[in-house]
Amino acid sequence: MIKKVKGGYRVLSEKGRNMGGPYKTREEAAKRLRQIEFFKHKKG
């Protein structure tokens, strides 16, 4: 999920752990979230 914080936007896991950021724009955070999802579902 993407959450707005003081420094911009941060990518968080469902449990609330930081997965990257802060990013200046929501678009940059969304790009990182897509990368995380891609590698989560990538098969060997």
PDB file of N, CA, C, O and CB in Angstrom:
ATOM      1  N   MET A   1       0.845  -1.172   0.000  1.00  0.00           N
ATOM      2  CA  MET A   1       0.000   0.000   0.000  1.00  0.00           C
ATOM      3  C   MET A   1       0.889   1.233   0.000  1.00  0.00           C
ATOM      4  O   MET A   1       2.053   1.171   0.396  1.00  0.00           O
ATOM      5  CB  MET A   1      -0.961  -0.001   1.214  1.00  0.00           C
ATOM      6  N   ILE A   2       0.344   2.330  -0.438  1.00  0.00           N
ATOM      7  CA  ILE A   2       1.064   3.598  -0.492  1.00  0.00           C
ATOM      8  C   ILE A   2       0.450   4.522   0.546  1.00  0.00           C
ATOM      9  O   ILE A   2      -0.768   4.686   0.611  1.00  0.00           O
ATOM     10  CB  ILE A   2       1.011   4.234  -1.925  1.00  0.00           C
ATOM     11  N   LYS A   3       1.320   5.128   1.362  1.00  0.00           N
ATOM     12  CA  LYS A   3       0.834   6.008   2.420  1.00  0.00           C
ATOM     13  C   LYS A   3       1.554   7.356   2.337  1.00  0.00           C
ATOM     14  O   LYS A   3       2.769   7.408   2.146  1.00  0.00           O
ATOM     15  CB  LYS A   3       1.043   5.358   3.817  1.00  0.00           C
ATOM     16  N   LYS A   4       0.801   8.433   2.480  1.00  0.00           N
ATOM     17  CA  LYS A   4       1.389   9.767   2.457  1.00  0.00           C
ATOM     18  C   LYS A   4       2.009  10.051   3.822  1.00  0.00           C
ATOM     19  O   LYS A   4       1.353   9.909   4.854  1.00  0.00           O
ATOM     20  CB  LYS A   4       0.323  10.848   2.091  1.00  0.00           C
ATOM     21  N   VAL A   5       3.279  10.453   3.816  1.00  0.00           N
ATOM     22  CA  VAL A   5       3.991  10.811   5.042  1.00  0.00           C
ATOM     23  C   VAL A   5       4.594  12.194   4.865  1.00  0.00           C
ATOM     24  O   VAL A   5       4.481  12.799   3.799  1.00  0.00           O
ATOM     25  CB  VAL A   5       5.096   9.762   5.385  1.00  0.00           C
ATOM     26  N   LYS A   6       5.228  12.685   5.907  1.00  0.00           N
ATOM     27  CA  LYS A   6       5.781  14.040   5.890  1.00  0.00           C
ATOM     28  C   LYS A   6       6.763  14.260   4.735  1.00  0.00           C
ATOM     29  O   LYS A   6       6.750  15.321   4.112  1.00  0.00           O
ATOM     30  CB  LYS A   6       6.474  14.329   7.208  1.00  0.00           C
ATOM     31  N   GLY A   7       7.610  13.273   4.446  1.00  0.00           N
ATOM     32  CA  GLY A   7       8.627  13.422   3.416  1.00  0.00           C
ATOM     33  C   GLY A   7       8.151  13.097   2.008  1.00  0.00           C
ATOM     34  O   GLY A   7       8.942  13.187   1.070  1.00  0.00           O
ATOM     35  N   GLY A   8       6.889  12.724   1.825  1.00  0.00           N
ATOM     36  CA  GLY A   8       6.368  12.362   0.506  1.00  0.00           C
ATOM     37  C   GLY A   8       5.443  11.166   0.610  1.00  0.00           C
ATOM     38  O   GLY A   8       4.442  11.202   1.325  1.00  0.00           O
ATOM     39  N   TYR A   9       5.789  10.091  -0.118  1.00  0.00           N
ATOM     40  CA  TYR A   9       4.977   8.879  -0.109  1.00  0.00           C
ATOM     41  C   TYR A   9       5.869   7.696   0.221  1.00  0.00           C
ATOM     42  O   TYR A   9       7.031   7.654  -0.186  1.00  0.00           O
ATOM     43  CB  TYR A   9       4.260   8.669  -1.472  1.00  0.00           C
ATOM     44  N   ARG A  10       5.330   6.740   0.953  1.00  0.00           N
ATOM     45  CA  ARG A  10       6.091   5.572   1.351  1.00  0.00           C
ATOM     46  C   ARG A  10       5.317   4.313   0.974  1.00  0.00           C
ATOM     47  O   ARG A  10       4.092   4.271   1.088  1.00  0.00           O
ATOM     48  CB  ARG A  10       6.394   5.602   2.865  1.00  0.00           C
ATOM     49  N   VAL A  11       6.044   3.281   0.523  1.00  0.00           N
ATOM     50  CA  VAL A  11       5.438   2.002   0.185  1.00  0.00           C
ATOM     51  C   VAL A  11       5.529   1.114   1.423  1.00  0.00           C
ATOM     52  O   VAL A  11       6.612   0.903   1.970  1.00  0.00           O
ATOM     53  CB  VAL A  11       6.142   1.336  -1.058  1.00  0.00           C
ATOM     54  N   LEU A  12       4.381   0.598   1.858  1.00  0.00           N
ATOM     55  CA  LEU A  12       4.326  -0.247   3.046  1.00  0.00           C
ATOM     56  C   LEU A  12       3.754  -1.614   2.693  1.00  0.00           C
ATOM     57  O   LEU A  12       2.938  -1.750   1.781  1.00  0.00           O
ATOM     58  CB  LEU A  12       3.485   0.420   4.149  1.00  0.00           C
ATOM     59  N   SER A  13       4.204  -2.629   3.440  1.00  0.00           N
ATOM     60  CA  SER A  13       3.619  -3.954   3.279  1.00  0.00           C
ATOM     61  C   SER A  13       2.255  -3.961   3.953  1.00  0.00           C
ATOM     62  O   SER A  13       1.877  -2.992   4.612  1.00  0.00           O
ATOM     63  CB  SER A  13       4.545  -5.062   3.873  1.00  0.00           C
ATOM     64  N   GLU A  14       1.516  -5.060   3.785  1.00  0.00           N
ATOM     65  CA  GLU A  14       0.205  -5.164   4.416  1.00  0.00           C
ATOM     66  C   GLU A  14       0.316  -5.144   5.938  1.00  0.00           C
ATOM     67  O   GLU A  14      -0.622  -4.736   6.623  1.00  0.00           O
ATOM     68  CB  GLU A  14      -0.500  -6.437   3.961  1.00  0.00           C
ATOM     69  N   LYS A  15       1.455  -5.582   6.469  1.00  0.00           N
ATOM     70  CA  LYS A  15       1.668  -5.588   7.919  1.00  0.00           C
ATOM     71  C   LYS A  15       2.235  -4.261   8.417  1.00  0.00           C
ATOM     72  O   LYS A  15       2.435  -4.087   9.619  1.00  0.00           O
ATOM     73  CB  LYS A  15       2.606  -6.727   8.308  1.00  0.00           C
ATOM     74  N   GLY A  16       2.496  -3.324   7.505  1.00  0.00           N
ATOM     75  CA  GLY A  16       2.962  -2.005   7.892  1.00  0.00           C
ATOM     76  C   GLY A  16       4.462  -1.799   7.841  1.00  0.00           C
ATOM     77  O   GLY A  16       4.960  -0.752   8.256  1.00  0.00           O
ATOM     78  N   ARG A  17       5.192  -2.791   7.334  1.00  0.00           N
ATOM     79  CA  ARG A  17       6.646  -2.641   7.240  1.00  0.00           C
ATOM     80  C   ARG A  17       7.016  -1.769   6.042  1.00  0.00           C
ATOM     81  O   ARG A  17       6.346  -1.789   5.010  1.00  0.00           O
ATOM     82  CB  ARG A  17       7.327  -4.022   7.129  1.00  0.00           C
ATOM     83  N   ASN A  18       8.092  -1.009   6.200  1.00  0.00           N
ATOM     84  CA  ASN A  18       8.542  -0.116   5.134  1.00  0.00           C
ATOM     85  C   ASN A  18       9.167  -0.928   4.001  1.00  0.00           C
ATOM     86  O   ASN A  18      10.062  -1.740   4.235  1.00  0.00           O
ATOM     87  CB  ASN A  18       9.551   0.921   5.678  1.00  0.00           C
ATOM     88  N   MET A  19       8.689  -0.702   2.764  1.00  0.00           N
ATOM     89  CA  MET A  19       9.214  -1.410   1.606  1.00  0.00           C
ATOM     90  C   MET A  19       9.911  -0.446   0.640  1.00  0.00           C
ATOM     91  O   MET A  19      10.294  -0.845  -0.460  1.00  0.00           O
ATOM     92  CB  MET A  19       8.085  -2.158   0.888  1.00  0.00           C
ATOM     93  N   GLY A  20      10.075   0.789   1.031  1.00  0.00           N
ATOM     94  CA  GLY A  20      10.754   1.757   0.178  1.00  0.00           C
ATOM     95  C   GLY A  20      10.216   3.147   0.385  1.00  0.00           C
ATOM     96  O   GLY A  20       9.051   3.351   0.728  1.00  0.00           O
ATOM     97  N   GLY A  21      11.104   4.102   0.165  1.00  0.00           N
ATOM     98  CA  GLY A  21      10.663   5.479   0.247  1.00  0.00           C
ATOM     99  C   GLY A  21      11.449   6.236   1.291  1.00  0.00           C
ATOM    100  O   GLY A  21      12.324   5.655   1.932  1.00  0.00           O
ATOM    101  N   PRO A  22      11.174   7.487   1.484  1.00  0.00           N
ATOM    102  CA  PRO A  22      10.042   8.201   0.884  1.00  0.00           C
ATOM    103  C   PRO A  22      10.311   8.636  -0.551  1.00  0.00           C
ATOM    104  O   PRO A  22      11.443   8.953  -0.916  1.00  0.00           O
ATOM    105  CB  PRO A  22       9.699   9.413   1.719  1.00  0.00           C
ATOM    106  N   TYR A  23       9.265   8.647  -1.350  1.00  0.00           N
ATOM    107  CA  TYR A  23       9.332   9.100  -2.738  1.00  0.00           C
ATOM    108  C   TYR A  23       8.625  10.451  -2.821  1.00  0.00           C
ATOM    109  O   TYR A  23       7.664  10.703  -2.095  1.00  0.00           O
ATOM    110  CB  TYR A  23       8.682   8.052  -3.720  1.00  0.00           C
ATOM    111  N   LYS A  24       9.103  11.306  -3.703  1.00  0.00           N
ATOM    112  CA  LYS A  24       8.536  12.655  -3.823  1.00  0.00           C
ATOM    113  C   LYS A  24       7.123  12.648  -4.371  1.00  0.00           C
ATOM    114  O   LYS A  24       6.291  13.455  -3.956  1.00  0.00           O
ATOM    115  CB  LYS A  24       9.409  13.507  -4.710  1.00  0.00           C
ATOM    116  N   THR A  25       6.839  11.728  -5.313  1.00  0.00           N
ATOM    117  CA  THR A  25       5.513  11.700  -5.928  1.00  0.00           C
ATOM    118  C   THR A  25       4.855  10.355  -5.706  1.00  0.00           C
ATOM    119  O   THR A  25       5.522   9.346  -5.479  1.00  0.00           O
ATOM    120  CB  THR A  25       5.601  12.005  -7.426  1.00  0.00           C
ATOM    121  N   ARG A  26       3.528  10.359  -5.777  1.00  0.00           N
ATOM    122  CA  ARG A  26       2.776   9.110  -5.644  1.00  0.00           C
ATOM    123  C   ARG A  26       3.074   8.178  -6.822  1.00  0.00           C
ATOM    124  O   ARG A  26       3.059   6.956  -6.670  1.00  0.00           O
ATOM    125  CB  ARG A  26       1.257   9.398  -5.557  1.00  0.00           C
ATOM    126  N   GLU A  27       3.342   8.753  -7.985  1.00  0.00           N
ATOM    127  CA  GLU A  27       3.648   7.966  -9.176  1.00  0.00           C
ATOM    128  C   GLU A  27       4.921   7.143  -8.985  1.00  0.00           C
ATOM    129  O   GLU A  27       4.970   5.981  -9.388  1.00  0.00           O
ATOM    130  CB  GLU A  27       3.792   8.882 -10.394  1.00  0.00           C
ATOM    131  N   GLU A  28       5.947   7.730  -8.378  1.00  0.00           N
ATOM    132  CA  GLU A  28       7.190   7.008  -8.110  1.00  0.00           C
ATOM    133  C   GLU A  28       6.948   5.861  -7.132  1.00  0.00           C
ATOM    134  O   GLU A  28       7.494   4.771  -7.299  1.00  0.00           O
ATOM    135  CB  GLU A  28       8.261   7.964  -7.555  1.00  0.00           C
ATOM    136  N   ALA A  29       6.130   6.110  -6.115  1.00  0.00           N
ATOM    137  CA  ALA A  29       5.809   5.073  -5.135  1.00  0.00           C
ATOM    138  C   ALA A  29       5.027   3.940  -5.793  1.00  0.00           C
ATOM    139  O   ALA A  29       5.264   2.770  -5.491  1.00  0.00           O
ATOM    140  CB  ALA A  29       5.005   5.666  -3.961  1.00  0.00           C
ATOM    141  N   ALA A  30       4.097   4.271  -6.689  1.00  0.00           N
ATOM    142  CA  ALA A  30       3.311   3.254  -7.384  1.00  0.00           C
ATOM    143  C   ALA A  30       4.209   2.402  -8.277  1.00  0.00           C
ATOM    144  O   ALA A  30       3.989   1.198  -8.403  1.00  0.00           O
ATOM    145  CB  ALA A  30       2.195   3.911  -8.220  1.00  0.00           C
ATOM    146  N   LYS A  31       5.215   3.010  -8.894  1.00  0.00           N
ATOM    147  CA  LYS A  31       6.156   2.276  -9.742  1.00  0.00           C
ATOM    148  C   LYS A  31       6.915   1.250  -8.901  1.00  0.00           C
ATOM    149  O   LYS A  31       7.091   0.107  -9.322  1.00  0.00           O
ATOM    150  CB  LYS A  31       7.146   3.250 -10.440  1.00  0.00           C
ATOM    151  N   ARG A  32       7.361   1.657  -7.719  1.00  0.00           N
ATOM    152  CA  ARG A  32       8.082   0.742  -6.832  1.00  0.00           C
ATOM    153  C   ARG A  32       7.171  -0.389  -6.357  1.00  0.00           C
ATOM    154  O   ARG A  32       7.609  -1.534  -6.251  1.00  0.00           O
ATOM    155  CB  ARG A  32       8.654   1.505  -5.623  1.00  0.00           C
ATOM    156  N   LEU A  33       5.919  -0.076  -6.074  1.00  0.00           N
ATOM    157  CA  LEU A  33       4.964  -1.092  -5.645  1.00  0.00           C
ATOM    158  C   LEU A  33       4.745  -2.124  -6.752  1.00  0.00           C
ATOM    159  O   LEU A  33       4.638  -3.317  -6.469  1.00  0.00           O
ATOM    160  CB  LEU A  33       3.627  -0.441  -5.248  1.00  0.00           C
ATOM    161  N   ARG A  34       4.678  -1.680  -8.006  1.00  0.00           N
ATOM    162  CA  ARG A  34       4.549  -2.611  -9.134  1.00  0.00           C
ATOM    163  C   ARG A  34       5.775  -3.515  -9.231  1.00  0.00           C
ATOM    164  O   ARG A  34       5.644  -4.703  -9.526  1.00  0.00           O
ATOM    165  CB  ARG A  34       4.355  -1.839 -10.455  1.00  0.00           C
ATOM    166  N   GLN A  35       6.978  -2.958  -8.984  1.00  0.00           N
ATOM    167  CA  GLN A  35       8.196  -3.761  -9.022  1.00  0.00           C
ATOM    168  C   GLN A  35       8.164  -4.842  -7.950  1.00  0.00           C
ATOM    169  O   GLN A  35       8.531  -5.988  -8.209  1.00  0.00           O
ATOM    170  CB  GLN A  35       9.430  -2.871  -8.840  1.00  0.00           C
ATOM    171  N   ILE A  36       7.731  -4.484  -6.758  1.00  0.00           N
ATOM    172  CA  ILE A  36       7.650  -5.447  -5.659  1.00  0.00           C
ATOM    173  C   ILE A  36       6.685  -6.567  -6.006  1.00  0.00           C
ATOM    174  O   ILE A  36       7.002  -7.739  -5.806  1.00  0.00           O
ATOM    175  CB  ILE A  36       7.214  -4.753  -4.358  1.00  0.00           C
ATOM    176  N   GLU A  37       5.503  -6.223  -6.527  1.00  0.00           N
ATOM    177  CA  GLU A  37       4.512  -7.228  -6.891  1.00  0.00           C
ATOM    178  C   GLU A  37       5.027  -8.135  -8.003  1.00  0.00           C
ATOM    179  O   GLU A  37       4.765  -9.337  -7.990  1.00  0.00           O
ATOM    180  CB  GLU A  37       3.210  -6.557  -7.322  1.00  0.00           C
ATOM    181  N   PHE A  38       5.755  -7.574  -8.963  1.00  0.00           N
ATOM    182  CA  PHE A  38       6.303  -8.362 -10.058  1.00  0.00           C
ATOM    183  C   PHE A  38       7.228  -9.452  -9.526  1.00  0.00           C
ATOM    184  O   PHE A  38       7.104 -10.614  -9.910  1.00  0.00           O
ATOM    185  CB  PHE A  38       7.053  -7.461 -11.045  1.00  0.00           C
ATOM    186  N   PHE A  39       8.154  -9.081  -8.645  1.00  0.00           N
ATOM    187  CA  PHE A  39       9.120 -10.044  -8.144  1.00  0.00           C
ATOM    188  C   PHE A  39       8.518 -11.013  -7.134  1.00  0.00           C
ATOM    189  O   PHE A  39       9.025 -12.123  -6.972  1.00  0.00           O
ATOM    190  CB  PHE A  39      10.278  -9.323  -7.524  1.00  0.00           C
ATOM    191  N   LYS A  40       7.448 -10.615  -6.451  1.00  0.00           N
ATOM    192  CA  LYS A  40       6.741 -11.529  -5.550  1.00  0.00           C
ATOM    193  C   LYS A  40       6.131 -12.687  -6.314  1.00  0.00           C
ATOM    194  O   LYS A  40       6.107 -13.815  -5.821  1.00  0.00           O
ATOM    195  CB  LYS A  40       5.655 -10.788  -4.777  1.00  0.00           C
ATOM    196  N   HIS A  41       5.633 -12.415  -7.522  1.00  0.00           N
ATOM    197  CA  HIS A  41       4.905 -13.418  -8.284  1.00  0.00           C
ATOM    198  C   HIS A  41       5.737 -14.054  -9.396  1.00  0.00           C
ATOM    199  O   HIS A  41       5.238 -14.899 -10.139  1.00  0.00           O
ATOM    200  CB  HIS A  41       3.675 -12.804  -8.872  1.00  0.00           C
ATOM    201  N   LYS A  42       6.996 -13.651  -9.510  1.00  0.00           N
ATOM    202  CA  LYS A  42       7.864 -14.185 -10.563  1.00  0.00           C
ATOM    203  C   LYS A  42       8.245 -15.628 -10.225  1.00  0.00           C
ATOM    204  O   LYS A  42       8.632 -15.934  -9.098  1.00  0.00           O
ATOM    205  CB  LYS A  42       9.142 -13.303 -10.733  1.00  0.00           C
ATOM    206  N   LYS A  43       8.128 -16.490 -11.206  1.00  0.00           N
ATOM    207  CA  LYS A  43       8.495 -17.899 -11.017  1.00  0.00           C
ATOM    208  C   LYS A  43       9.860 -18.149 -11.630  1.00  0.00           C
ATOM    209  O   LYS A  43      10.164 -17.643 -12.710  1.00  0.00           O
ATOM    210  CB  LYS A  43       7.436 -18.846 -11.646  1.00  0.00           C
ATOM    211  N   GLY A  44      10.691 -18.938 -10.934  1.00  0.00           N
ATOM    212  CA  GLY A  44      12.060 -19.253 -11.250  1.00  0.00           C
ATOM    213  C   GLY A  44      12.434 -19.437 -12.640  1.00  0.00           C
ATOM    214  O   GLY A  44      13.598 -19.706 -12.936  1.00  0.00           O
TER     215      GLY A  44
END
